[in-house]
């Protein structure tokens, strides 16, 4: 018998503050937010923020992030 594991997909919105030259990210579904100096850093920070928020809310912690830039 095989087990099917379904992943949850959370939408993450990334914006760049041109004045401060930093990135900000948010996942409205989980009320998770983070910042980073580079795109790579904001991606890592948002992954961690989504993992923590999902765990705290009892949501699936096996997930994909759908990234939208604004």
C-alpha positions in Angstrom: 0.0 0.0 0.0 1.4 3.4 -0.9 0.9 6.6 1.0 0.1 9.8 -0.9 1.5 12.9 0.6 -0.1 16.1 -0.5 1.8 19.4 -0.2 0.1 22.6 0.6 1.0 25.7 -1.5 1.3 29.0 0.2 1.4 32.3 -1.7 4.4 34.5 -0.8 4.6 38.1 -2.0 8.0 39.6 -2.3 8.5 43.4 -2.7 11.7 45.4 -3.0 12.1 48.7 -1.2 14.1 50.7 -3.6 14.9 53.4 -1.0 16.4 51.0 1.5 17.6 48.4 -1.1 16.0 45.6 0.8 13.4 42.9 0.2 10.3 42.2 2.2 8.1 39.1 2.1 4.7 38.2 3.4 2.4 35.2 3.4 -1.0 36.5 4.2 -2.5 33.0 4.6 -0.3 32.4 7.7 0.4 36.0 8.7 4.1 35.3 8.2 6.5 38.2 7.4 10.2 38.6 6.9 12.9 40.8 5.4 16.3 40.3 3.6 19.1 42.1 2.0 19.1 39.9 -1.2 16.5 37.9 -3.1 18.2 34.7 -1.9 18.1 35.8 1.7 14.5 36.8 1.6 13.6 33.4 0.1 15.4 31.6 2.9 13.9 33.9 5.5 10.4 33.4 4.1 10.8 29.6 4.0 11.7 29.7 7.7 8.9 32.1 8.5 6.3 30.0 6.7 7.5 26.8 8.3 7.2 28.3 11.8 3.8 29.9 11.1 2.5 26.7 9.6 3.7 24.6 12.5 2.2 27.0 15.1 -1.2 27.1 13.3 -1.4 23.3 12.8 -1.3 23.7 9.0 0.7 21.3 6.7 4.4 21.9 7.1 5.2 20.0 3.8 4.6 22.9 1.4 5.5 24.7 -1.8 5.8 28.4 -2.0 4.2 30.3 -5.0 6.3 33.4 -5.3 4.8 36.6 -6.6 6.9 39.8 -7.0 5.3 43.2 -6.6 
